[in-house]
Amino acid sequence: MTTPRLTLLTRENCHLCDQARAALLQVQDATGEPWQEYNVDNDGELAYEYGDRVPVILLDGSEHGYWTVDQQRLITDLTTARR
């Protein structure tokens, strides 16, 4: 099993995280690209690094954006930067 290219870093009770989930579901529908979610509160280092900027979208392990999902840019980057 391969690791999804997209990771959504979240926290509990985060309304922007809810919006990012919905946006990533739309990206998944458009591209077929699965994604995984990870709660930064489960990891002290990640909570320290990303805690005030969640949600954060990682593409292939690198930060692609935070707070909002630029769906068109993400779709473009997913299709042009294949693994």
NORCOR-V587398 format. One record per residue. SS is DSSP state (H for helix, E for strand, L for the rest). PHI is phi in whole degrees, -180 to 180 (NA if undefined). BURIAL is 1 if it has 24 or more other C-alpha atoms within 12 Angstrom, else 0. Layout:
ss phi burial
SS PHI BURIAL
SS PHI BURIAL
This chain:
ss phi burial
L NA 0
L -95 0
L -79 0
L -58 0
L -71 1
E -105 1
E -130 1
E -108 1
E -92 1
E -135 1
L -138 1
L -67 0
L 56 0
L -116 0
H -67 0
H -68 1
H -65 1
H -61 1
H -66 1
H -66 1
H -59 1
H -62 0
H -66 1
H -69 1
H -65 1
H -67 0
H -62 1
H -62 1
H -62 0
H -77 0
H -114 0
L 78 0
L -84 1
L -74 0
E -144 1
E -125 1
E -118 1
E -137 1
E -83 1
H -66 1
H -67 0
H -85 0
L -143 0
H -55 0
H -66 0
H -66 0
H -61 0
H -67 0
H -74 0
H -113 1
L -50 1
L -92 0
L -115 1
L -68 1
L -76 1
E -122 1
E -106 1
E -107 1
E -116 1
L 53 0
L 86 0
E -110 0
E -64 0
E -102 1
E 179 1
E -148 1
L 71 1
L -131 1
L -104 1
L -84 0
H -60 1
H -64 0
H -64 0
H -65 1
H -61 1
H -60 0
H -67 0
H -65 1
H -84 0
H -97 0
L -114 0
L -66 0
L -65 0
